[in-house]
């Protein structure tokens, strides 16, 4: 290999050690699953969603099932032979004593099989520091090997454990996440990383995970949680990316008080798959479109009996919670037309098919009926022939002010 480099004097020198594997010597094996078709073993899985959607509760729900061997929510009939194991939690946002343990126990988990990695002490450093994926993956590796039966590692949220790396830089993130992927592959544990969503609602759902896209790329499965827009309080767990399972479907759940202590929440899973896509749930534009559609239906009903003063419609829209921007967009969607009926009247709105509706029929409380538009008249010229068409403004016979139509 080194002999070839003499031909290219400007080329970089090869690394001192290179590990190559001929594919023919690799023994094929099926994908192993922690949660069948959803959370793979030996891989990184990303769980994304807005705050308050139950991401941390879901991680504890997984830990509870791992530590007791309980069946997964979509397993029918429920199984009882799943192997029990331990879980390692890295939780940067929840208190261990008043939040993590009570929620784990409420979910039916075994706290004796859950280890919380709180901090590390590095050589030469003063005091304890927060665990960092950029510096301390070997520490996590040692913990997994010490416990022997670890099946799940949770990073909640993963952004809290990226100290020393640029979370938005693809190159930095690839360098940080490569050892994490290697750790998962070597030890066979399922690594579940939790991430919030950015506020960029114009981006596709897959691109809304906070931080670099390298985090999404490193994960073999990406799951999203979000609200069901059709049912209050109902939340959805949906696949955004699942490279290892074809046809993965979503599930629905609710956050409810636990039977043991109503002050401690747990997840209540619904049976059966959910066919919605994560794009539909996470795309805030869908919610905006829904509001606009409802506003359009409301506007059609208001104008169904005939044209109405614009100010009156705007007032009613404000009363029912429709913003001026949404109302304007709804007007454009259904083609509402604006017109005047006489100089004294304000603007009126009408639906496109109401072009022939007589303006005199329009009347709302506090508004006088719109005056009739006078018929076009022709005025003879001095030579007796007709001149250009002239319009006469409304008024009596004394108001003989004529204006030439442009």
ABEGO torsion letter per residue (X at the ends): XAAAAAABAABBBBBABBBBBBAAABBBBBBBBABBGABBBGBBBBBBEBBGAGAAAAAAAAAAAAAAGBBBAABOBBBAABBBBBBBBBBAABBAAAAAAAAAAAAGBBAAABBBBABBBBBGBBEBBBBBAAAAAAAAAAAAAAAGABABBBBOBAAAAABGBBAABAAAAAAAAAAAAAAAAAAGBBBBBBBBBBABAABBAAAABBEBAAAAAABABBBBBBBBAABBGBBBBBBABBAABBGBBBBBBBBBBBAABAABBBBBBBBEBBABBAAAAABAAAAAAAAAAAAAAAAAAAAAAEBBBAAAAAAAAAAAGBBAAAAAAAAAAAGBBBBBBEAABBBBBBBAAAAABBAAABBBBGBBBBBBBBBBBBBBBAAGBBBBBBBBBBEBAABBBBBBBX
